[in-house]
C-alpha cells in the first residue's frame, strides 16, 4: 500500500515549484497515482483490512458461528497491515532510498491526513471504507484483469481525490511525518483509531448489510436457487 502514498508524493514533489503550494490541477494529477497500491494489493490477492469488512462479515450474517473467526482474521490482518506501513515509512524516511523532496512531500501528506478532528476522520473513514468495500464487491464480479484494473483505479481515485481516510493507505504517510520529526507519536493513534472505526462502519454498514439484505432478505438468493422452468415449446405434447 506504500505505492499509493509514494506515487502521489513523488508526483506532488515533481510538479510543484519550490516555495509554492500545489495547485488544484497538480493535486488532481498526483491523485491519479493513488490507486496504484490498491491495484497491486487487490489483484495480487494480498490481505487488505478494508477488503475484509465485506465477505467475512457477510459470512457472519449468514452463519453466526463464524463471528470469532472474523474477529481473529481482523486481529491478524490489521496489525500486520500497520507493520507493513511502518516498514515502508522507515525505508522512505530513515534511508537514502528517496530524494529528500519526496520524503518531505510524503510527510506533508501525513500531516494533512492527521491534522483533522476525530469526528472528521471518522466520517471521512466511513466514505473510504464504503468505496473500498464496493471495489472488492465489484472486482469479485469482474471476469477480466483489465476490467478489474479499471474498477479499482476509478473508485480508488475517488478515495484519493476526496482525501477520504483509509487506515492502511495513509498509515505510511502519517508514520513518515512522525519519523521525520514533524509530528509526535501520539498523532498516529489519534488518527488511526477513528479511521479504523470509520472504515469498518463504511464497509460493513454501507456495503455488506445492504448487499446481504438485497440477496438474502430480499429473496434474491431463493430466486437464484430455483430450478430453471421449462420453455413452452419444451412441454410434452398432449
N, C-alpha and C positions, 0 to 999 in steps of 0.2 A: 504493500500500500504506500510505501515511501515514494514510489514512482509518481503518484498523483501530486503530492506536495512538491517533489523535485521538478517535475515538468513545469508546473505553474510558476515556481520560484525562479527557475532559470529564464523563462520567457519574460517575466516581470523585470528581472535584472538586466537583460539584454535590450529590452525595448524602452526602458525608462531612462531618460537623460539624467546625468549626475546632478544632484541637488534639486530634483523636482519630484513631484508625486505622480504616480501612474494615472494616466487619464482613463476615462471610461472605455475608450476603444482599446487601450493597451490591456486593461483588465479583462475585457471580453476575449481578446486573443489568447491571453495567458490561461484563462479558464478552459479553453478548448483542449488543453493538455491534461486537465484534471481527471478525465475518465481513464487515463492510461492504467493506473493501478487497479481499478475495478475490472478492466478488461483482462488483465493478466491473472488476477486472483480468481475471478469467476470462471473464465474459460480454462484456467489451469486446475480447476476443481479443488482449490485450496479452501480451508475453513475460514470464512469471514463471519464475525459475530452477528452482524446485522442481517446476513442471509439466514442465519439460524433462528430468527424470530418468525420465520414463515412455516416451513414444513414440520419441524419438531413440535411447534405449538398446535398446528392443525392435527398432528397425530395425538397429542394430549387430549384435544377436544373430542376426538373420535374414540380413543382408548385411554381412559383415565389412569391406567396403571403405568403409563409412560411419563408421568409427571416428574418423578425423581430422576429418571434418566435424562430428561431435558435439562433439569437444573444442573446435573452433573456435566452435561455437554457444555452448557454455558460457563460453568465454573472452570472448565479446562480451556475452552476456546478463547474467552475474553482475556484472561491474564496472559496467555501466550501471544495473542494479537498485540497486546500492550508491550510485552517484552520485545517483540519484533520491531515495533515502532521506536522503542528506546534504543535498540541496537542500530537502527537506521540513523537516529539522531546523533548517536555517539560517532558513527562513521562520518556523518556530514559535518559535525561541529568540532570534533576533537582530533581530526586528522587533516591532512592536506589533500583529501580527495576532491574537494570542491574549491573553486575560486572564492576568495573572501566575500565578493559581492553577491555570490549565490547563497552563501551561508547567511549573510545579512538579510537577503530577501526572504529566505526560509524562516528566519526568526521573526521578521515583520509579519508574516502570515500567522505565526503562532501567537504573537501579541494581539493581532486583530481578532483571532478566534477566542482568546481567553478574556479579552477586555470587554465583557458584557455581564450584566446581572444574571443571576442563576435562572430567573424566570425566562429571560430572553433565550438563554442557551437551551433550556428545556424545550420550549415551543419550537425553536429552530431545529432541535433534535427530532421532534415529532415529524416535522416535514421531511428531514433527511431520512429517518427510518422508514417512513411511508414510501418514499420514492425508491430506495434501495431494495426494500422488500418487494415492491412492484417489479423491479428489474429481475429479481430471482424468479418471480412468478411467470413473467413473460418469456424469459430465456428458457424455462423448462418446456415451453410450448413451441419453441423455435426448432426448425429442422435443418438449419444450415449455420455454419460458422459465421458467414457474412451477415445473416440476419441477427444472430446473437450479438455480434460486434456493434451493429447499428443500434440495437435496442439499448445495450449497455452505455454506449457513447452518448446517445441522445439524452437519456434520463440522468446519467451521472453528470453530464454537462450542466443540467439544470441545478443539481445539487451544488456544484462548484460556483455557478453563476449567481445563485441566490445566497451563497455563503452559509448554507444550512449546516448545522453542527453534525458531524459524523465522528463518533467516539474513537474510531480507529484511524481513519484517513488523516485527521487533524492532530492526532497524538504526536506524530513525528515532528510536526511544526511547533507544537507547544513545548515539547522536550528540547528542541533546538533553541528556542528562546531562553529556556531555563539554563541549559548547559553553556550558553554563551554569556551568561550573567545578566541578561536583560529582563529576567523575570524570576521571582522567588519560587522555590519548590512548591509552596502552598498553592500556586497558580494552577498546577496540574489537577489535584483533586477537586478544587472548587469549580473547575471547568468540566472535568471528566465525568463526575457523577451525575450532574444534571443532563449532560449529553447522552450518557448511557440510558438514563431513565426516559428521556425523550425518544431515543431511537427504539427502545423496547415498546413504548406506548404507540409510536407511529407504526412500527412493523406489525405488532400484534393486533392493535385495535383497528387500524385503518385498512389493513390488507387481510390478515389471517381471519379475523372474525367476519369480515364482510364476505370473503370468498367462501369460508366454511358455511356461513349462513345461506349463501346462494346455492351451494351444491347440496348440502345436507338438509337444512331446514326448509329450503325452497323446493325440495323434491327433485332436483336435477339428477342426484345420484340414482334415485329409484327409476327415473325415466331412462337413464343410460343403461340400467341393468335389465330393462325389459327386452325380451327377445324380439327380433325383427318380425313384423307382421307380413304374412304372405301377400303378394300383389294379387289384384283381382283376376288377372289373366292366368295366375298360377293355380287358382282354385279348381278342384276336380269338377269335371262336367257332371251335370245331373243325369 
